Amino acid sequence: MSPTRQDTLPASGFAYLAALTIIWGTSWPILKIALSEIPPWTFRGLIAPTAAIFLFGLGYLMKEELTRPRGQWGPLLLASALNITGWHIFSAFGLLLVNSGHASILAYTMPLWAVLIGILFTAERPSLQRYVGLAFGIAGIAVLLAGDLGVFASSPLGTLLMLGSALSWGAGTVVQKQVNWQLPPVSLAGWQLLIGGLPMTIIALVIESPHWEPVSTTAVWTMIYILIVPIVFCWFVWFKIVASAPVTVSSVSTLLIPVIGVASGSVVLGEAVGWREAVALILVCVALGCVLMPSKRL
């Protein structure tokens, strides 16, 4: 199954992107609530493999091919380590140290790393329009960070962990885009969640199980929501977007998510929101326009 070489998202991709943006954007404060009671390795170690089981079940109902990815174990292991293990554990520990709005901002510097890694290690060369879109998007992220330069001084480890999650996801996106996967997106997402999640499950059993304590009903329901919607549904949607668009398009298209993440953090957790978020929203919307519209190469 070779990846589609479209210059922009197909019509269905815009619907997927809208759903992904809203759900991932609003999931950050919910995730922080769950992690306030459930240890990070345990939370991620439960979520990822369970999500894999759900996805394999979905694939079965959709009559998708669920066989082993023969001959592609090497890239599958690398993509799983980057997309799942690295992203999930860095972001979980980082979110414990910074607020949900800052976490979403730092995490979604992912497009910068994806584009830079793509330029350095692949043959993909974005058009000038795509570079302009990236510049506007990064400017939007910079505006969001401009009033909070002290976030690194107050929590350097949390900041580095969130940037590490962005770097891991960006590299994983590039790796995934370079492979002619022999599996449909639902099965590919299931394999990655299973392979990337099992190490976290094992570590949780070894280092956190002696310290497990009862958790509230709120924590349980937030974990169930994170499992079904932002993980199972959104990873399936994300893999479909990555499969149908260039790295620059698929990665920069996520830049609206931190704006929603900051807004939802304000509503749910009372985190501060100011004029910077409004300016960033304008810049990010311009970036999305540049990236999602078909570009003309001279």
C-alpha positions in Angstrom: 0.0 0.0 0.0 2.0 3.0 -1.2 1.5 6.4 0.3 -0.5 8.9 -1.7 1.6 11.8 -3.1 -1.0 14.6 -2.9 0.0 18.2 -2.6 -2.8 19.0 -0.1 -5.4 17.1 1.9 -8.2 15.3 0.1 -11.8 16.4 0.9 -12.2 13.8 3.6 -9.0 14.9 5.1 -10.4 18.3 6.0 -13.2 16.6 8.0 -10.7 14.4 9.7 -8.4 17.4 10.5 -11.3 19.4 12.0 -12.2 16.5 14.3 -8.6 15.8 15.2 -8.0 19.5 16.0 -11.0 19.9 18.3 -10.5 16.6 20.2 -6.7 16.8 20.6 -6.9 20.5 21.5 -9.5 19.9 24.3 -7.9 16.7 25.6 -4.9 18.4 27.3 -6.7 19.6 30.5 -8.5 16.3 30.7 -5.3 14.4 30.5 -3.8 16.5 33.2 -6.7 15.7 35.5 -6.2 11.9 34.9 -2.4 12.2 35.5 -2.9 14.0 38.8 -4.1 10.6 40.2 -2.7 7.9 37.9 1.1 7.5 37.6 2.5 8.3 34.1 3.9 4.9 33.3 0.7 3.2 34.5 -1.5 5.6 32.7 0.3 5.2 29.3 1.0 1.5 29.9 -2.7 0.9 30.3 -3.9 3.2 27.5 -1.7 2.3 24.6 -2.0 -1.6 24.5 -5.8 -1.3 25.3 -6.2 1.1 22.4 -4.4 -1.4 20.2 -7.0 -4.0 21.1 -9.8 -1.6 20.3 -8.3 -0.7 16.9 -7.7 -4.4 16.0 -11.4 -5.0 16.8 -12.4 -2.0 14.7 -10.2 -3.3 11.9 -11.9 -6.7 12.2 -15.4 -5.1 12.0 -14.2 -3.1 8.9 -12.9 -6.3 7.4 -9.4 -4.7 7.2 -6.2 -6.8 6.8 -4.8 -7.5 10.2 -1.9 -9.7 9.4 1.6 -9.1 10.6 3.6 -6.5 8.6 5.9 -8.9 7.0 9.3 -7.5 5.9 8.6 -4.1 7.7 9.4 -4.9 11.3 12.4 -2.6 11.3 10.6 0.6 10.3 7.6 -0.5 12.4 9.7 -0.8 15.5 11.3 2.6 14.9 8.0 4.3 14.1 6.4 2.8 17.2 9.2 3.9 19.5 9.0 7.5 18.2 5.2 7.9 17.6 4.1 6.0 20.7 6.7 5.3 23.4 8.6 8.6 23.1 5.7 10.8 22.5 3.4 9.3 25.2 5.9 9.1 28.0 7.7 12.4 27.4 4.4 14.2 27.2 3.0 12.5 30.3 5.9 13.4 32.5 6.2 16.9 31.0 2.5 17.6 31.6 3.0 16.9 35.3 5.5 19.8 35.5 3.9 22.5 33.3 0.3 23.6 32.9 -1.8 22.1 30.1 -1.7 25.2 27.9 2.1 25.4 28.0 2.3 21.7 27.4 0.2 21.9 24.3 2.2 24.8 22.9 5.5 23.0 23.4 4.2 19.7 22.1 2.9 21.2 18.9 6.3 22.6 17.9 6.2 19.1 16.3 5.8 20.5 12.8 9.1 22.4 13.0 11.0 19.2 13.9 9.1 17.2 11.3 9.9 19.6 8.5 13.5 20.0 9.5 14.0 16.3 9.8 12.3 15.8 6.5 14.5 18.3 4.8 17.7 16.7 6.3 16.9 13.1 5.7 14.4 12.7 2.9 13.9 13.9 -0.7 10.8 15.9 0.2 11.2 19.6 -0.6 8.3 21.8 0.4 7.2 24.6 -1.9 7.8 28.3 -0.9 4.2 28.5 0.1 4.7 25.7 2.5 7.7 27.4 4.0 5.7 30.6 4.4 2.9 28.6 6.1 5.5 27.0 8.5 6.9 30.5 9.3 3.5 31.8 10.1 2.7 28.8 12.2 5.9 29.0 14.2 5.3 32.7 14.6 2.0 31.9 16.2 3.6 29.4 18.6 6.3 32.1 19.4 3.5 34.6 20.2 2.0 32.1 22.6 5.3 31.6 24.3 6.4 35.3 24.3 4.6 36.1 27.6 5.8 33.0 29.3 9.5 32.9 28.7 9.8 32.1 32.4 8.3 28.7 31.8 11.8 27.3 31.1 13.2 28.9 34.2 10.4 27.7 36.4 10.3 24.2 35.0 13.3 23.4 32.7 12.8 19.6 33.0 9.1 19.9 32.1 9.9 22.2 29.1 12.6 19.8 27.8 10.3 16.8 28.2 7.5 18.4 26.2 10.0 19.5 23.5 11.3 15.9 23.5 7.8 14.6 22.9 7.5 17.0 20.0 10.8 15.9 18.5 9.9 12.2 18.9 6.5 12.6 17.2 8.0 14.8 14.4 10.7 12.2 13.7 8.1 9.4 13.9 5.9 11.2 11.3 8.8 11.5 8.9 9.7 7.8 9.4 6.1 6.7 8.8 5.8 8.8 5.7 8.8 7.2 4.1 7.5 3.6 4.2 5.2 2.0 1.7 3.2 0.3 4.4 1.5 -3.0 3.5 -1.2 -2.4 6.1 -4.3 -0.1 6.2 -4.2 2.8 8.7 -6.4 1.1 11.4 -4.1 -1.9 11.5 -0.9 0.2 11.4 -2.1 2.3 14.3 -3.0 -0.8 16.2 0.4 -2.4 15.7 2.2 0.8 16.7 0.2 1.3 19.8 0.8 -2.3 20.8 4.5 -2.4 20.1 5.1 1.1 21.5 2.8 0.6 24.5 4.0 -2.8 25.9 7.4 -1.4 27.1 5.5 1.2 29.1 3.2 -1.5 30.6 6.2 -3.6 31.7 8.0 -0.6 33.3 4.8 0.4 35.1 4.5 -3.1 36.5 8.1 -3.1 37.7 8.4 0.4 39.2 4.9 1.8 39.9 2.8 -1.2 40.8 4.0 -1.3 44.4 2.7 2.2 44.8 -0.7 1.9 43.2 -3.5 3.4 45.1 -7.3 3.7 44.6 -8.3 6.5 42.2 -11.5 8.6 42.0 -14.4 8.0 39.6 -13.4 11.2 37.8 -9.9 9.8 37.1 -11.4 6.6 35.8 -13.8 8.3 33.5 -11.2 10.7 32.1 -8.9 7.7 31.4 -11.7 6.0 29.6 -12.4 9.1 27.5 -8.7 9.5 26.7 -8.5 5.9 25.6 -11.5 5.9 23.3 -11.5 9.4 21.8 -8.1 11.1 21.7 -6.2 7.8 21.4 -8.2 5.2 19.5 -10.2 7.5 17.2 -7.6 10.3 16.8 -4.6 8.1 16.2 -6.6 6.3 13.5 -7.5 9.6 12.0 -3.9 11.0 12.3 -2.5 8.0 10.4 -5.0 8.5 7.6 -4.0 12.1 7.3 -0.3 11.2 7.3 -0.9 8.6 4.6 -2.7 11.1 2.3 -0.6 14.2 2.5 3.1 15.3 2.5 4.9 15.7 5.9 4.7 19.5 5.7 1.0 19.5 5.2 0.1 16.8 7.7 2.4 18.2 10.4 1.7 22.0 10.1 -2.0 21.2 9.9 -1.8 20.5 13.6 -0.8 24.0 14.6 -4.3 25.0 15.5 -4.4 22.4 18.2 -2.4 24.3 20.8 -4.6 27.3 20.4 -7.6 25.2 21.3 -5.5 23.6 24.0 -4.8 26.9 25.7 -8.5 27.9 25.5 -9.7 24.6 26.9 -7.1 24.8 29.7 -8.5 28.2 30.6 -12.1 26.9 30.7 -11.5 23.6 32.5 -8.5 24.5 34.7 -8.7 28.3 34.9 -5.3 28.8 33.2 -4.7 32.4 32.1 -5.5 33.5 28.5 -4.7 36.9 27.0 -4.3 38.8 23.8 -1.4 36.6 22.7 -3.8 33.7 22.1 -5.9 35.8 19.8 -2.9 36.9 17.8 -1.6 33.4 17.6 -4.9 32.2 16.4 -4.8 34.6 13.4 -1.2 33.6 12.6 -2.0 29.9 12.8 -5.1 30.3 10.6 -2.9 32.0 8.0 -0.4 29.1 8.3 -3.2 26.6 7.8 -4.4 28.5 4.7 -0.9 28.4 3.2 -0.4 24.7 4.0 -3.8 23.3 3.1 -4.4 25.1 -0.2 -2.8 23.6 -3.3 0.6 25.2 -4.0 2.0 26.2 -7.4 5.6 25.3 -8.1 7.5 27.7 -10.4 
